[in-house]
Amino acid sequence: MSDVLLIADHASNHVPADIDLDIDPVLLNQHMAIDIGVDPLGRLLCARLGMDGIFGPVSRLVIDLNREEDAAGLIPSESDGFAIPGNKLLDADGRRARVERFWRPYHQGIAARIAAERPCLIVSLHSFTPRLSARPEEARPWQVGVLYNRDDRAARPGIAALRAAGIVTGDNEPYSGKVLNATMNMHAEANAVPYLGLEVRQDLIGDEAGVAAWADRLGPVIAEVADGLRKAAADR
């Protein structure tokens, strides 16, 4: 096992055949259903750096794996202005069944991996849309955002390394890890494991060339942060 673990909650747009979201299938290839570019980027980074990776197996429209179990948006009835009619039909039993089928085993798997061998660093990989359909006037100029809540041991050196590499970096932008940080709160902060929450702008990693270019840029940053944490642990 590697001492660095990558987690990509929204890597898939898969909707099981027995779940009818009642949406235009075109939406499944857009940001409300999947973090565009994260699956190929995450797998390439894992291969290059020898990291273990855990990749979310279903679309965030089926269930949002980066939400607390009791969060209102866990099974979304709308996303970025688009209704998800099939989810509106779920009753309490249907909601519980979806949690048991997808959310609970996913988070149990993460917990088991961390318990089996504690990582020196968790990399949380997401991507964000350059512009929301519901708020097109809001520009999102950052190339990468670093999200964190209370524990900034990896975030601070990560931000510094990204900026030193000439990457336009948001500090808890385009949104804050103090609000949207469920998986890292549960598995990193709760276990005092340092984590680097990376959000890459989707238009930068929407094709194979972009994925390769950003693996080139992000790989050394992750390695630098991990090396710093290893050194700090050895010095204690």
N, C-alpha and C positions, 0 to 999 in steps of 0.2 A: 504493500500500500504506500501511496505517496503521502508526504507530510503537508501537501497543499491540496485542498479539495475545492473544485469548482461546482457551483450550483446554479442551474439555469431553470428557474421556475416556469417560464413562459416560452420554452423552446419549441413547442409543438402546436399545430393547429388541428390535431386529430379530434374528430367527433365520432364516438362509437356509433355503429349502425343502428342501435336500438334507442338512441337519443335523438329526438327531433327538436332542433332549436327553432325551426320555422323561420329561417332567415335566407336571404339571397346568398347562394354559395360563394359569390364574389367576395363577401365580407371575410371569409375564412383566410384569405390571403392578405388581409389588411391588418393594421396595427391593433385593432380592437380584439382580434382573435389570437394573435401570435406576436412575439417579439421578433420582428423581421431580422434575419441575419445571425441571430444568436446561436442557433444550433450549429451551423457550419463553423462559425467563429470559435465557439466554445470547444468544439471537437478538435479543431486545428490547434488551439492553444494547449489543450490537454496533451495532444500528441507531441508538440514541440517541447513542452516543459515537463513532461512526465507526470502531469497531474491526474488524479482521479476526478471523474465528472459524474454528476447526477443531473439528469435532464428531465424536466417535467413531461409526462407522457400524453397529456390532453390539452386541448385548447382552454384558454382562460375564460372562454364563453361557456364551457361546460362547468368548470369550477375554477376559481382563481386560487391557485396554490400559494400565492403570496398574500394571503389574507388570513386573519384569525378565524377559528372555527365558527365563532358567533358573529362575524362581521356582516353588516347589511349587504355589502357587495360581493360576498363569497360566491353566490350564484347570480350573476348580473341579469337584471331585467332590461337594462339598456346599457349601451356603451358608446361614448362620444356622439350622442344624439341619435343612435340607431337602436330601435327596439329589438328585444330578443323575446318574441312572443312565447316560444316553447318554455322558457324558464318561468314566465309569469303563471303558467298553469300548474307549477309544482306546489303540492301541499306540504305540510310539515313532514309527513312520512317520506315523500319523494325527496325532500331536501336531505333528510337524515340518511336515506339510502345512497345518495350521491356522495355525501361526506364519507360514509363508510367504504364506498367503492373506490374513491379516488384520493381524497384529501388525507384520510388517516393513514393508509399504507405508504403514501409518499413521504409524509413527515416521520412515520415510524422508521422508514428506510434511512432517512437522513440521520435520525437519532442513533440508529444502530451503527451506522458507519462512523460517526464521531466517537461513540463509546468503544468501538473496536480499536481504533487508533486515533488519538486526538491530533487534529491537524495543527500545524504552527500557524496556518493562515487559511481562511475560507475566502474564495473569490465568488462574489455574487454577480452574475452577468445578466444584464437586461439591455434592451434597446428602447429608444423613444422616438416618436414621430416628430419631424421638424415642425409640424403645424397641426393642431387639433381641428377637426371639422367643425366642432361646436364653438371654437374660439379662434377663427382664422387670423384675427388681428394680432395675436400674440406670437411674436417671433421667438424662436428657440435657437440661438446662434451657437450654443456650445457644441463642440464635437464629442466630448465625453463629459458626463456628470459623475461625481463621486458622492454616493449617498451613505449616510451613517446616522446613528442615533446618539447614544451616550458614549460608546467606545470608539474613539478616533485614533487608536494606536496605529492602524494600518492606513486609515483615510488621510491623515496629515502627510506622512511621507509619500503616499500615493499621489496626492494632489501636487506636491512639490515636484515629484518626478515627471508627472505628465506635463506640467507647465514648463519644466526645464527642457523637455523634448519638443517644445513648440506647439503643444496641443492645447486648443482652446477649451479650458476645463471649468466646469461649474462646480462650485462648492455647495453641496446639497441643492443643486439645481439640475434639471428643470422642475424638480419637486424635492421635498425634504424627506430624508430618511427618518426624521423624527415623527413623521406621519405614516409613510408607506414603507414599512420595514419588517413585516411580519415574520418572514422566514428567518431573517438574520436575528431578530429579537428572540425568536424561539430557540434557535440552534447555535448562534454565535454569542450574542450578548448573555444569554442565560447560562452559558457554559464558560464565559470569560475567554472565548476564543477570538483572537483578532480577525477582522474581516475587511475586505476591500470590495465595496459595492460599486460596480462599474455600470454605467448606462451609456451606451454608444448610440449616436444619432443614426437612425435607420437608413437614411439615404447614403450613408458612407459605407454600409456593409450589405447593400442589396444585391450584389452580384459577387461572383467568384474572385474577381480582381480586387474588389473592395475588402472582402474578407481576408485575403492574403496580405494586403497592405496594412490592415489594422492589426492582424496577428503580429506582423513585423514591429508595429509601434507599441502594442500593449504587452507583448511577451517580455521585453526587457524591464518594463515597469513592474510587472508582477514579480519577476525574478528578483529585482532590487528590493522590493518591499519584503518578500519572503526571506531574503538573505539578512536584511536588517533585523527582522524578528528573531531569526535563529541566533544571530550574534548576541542580541539582547538577552535571550534566554540562557545562552551559554555563559554570559557574564554575571548572571545572578548567582 
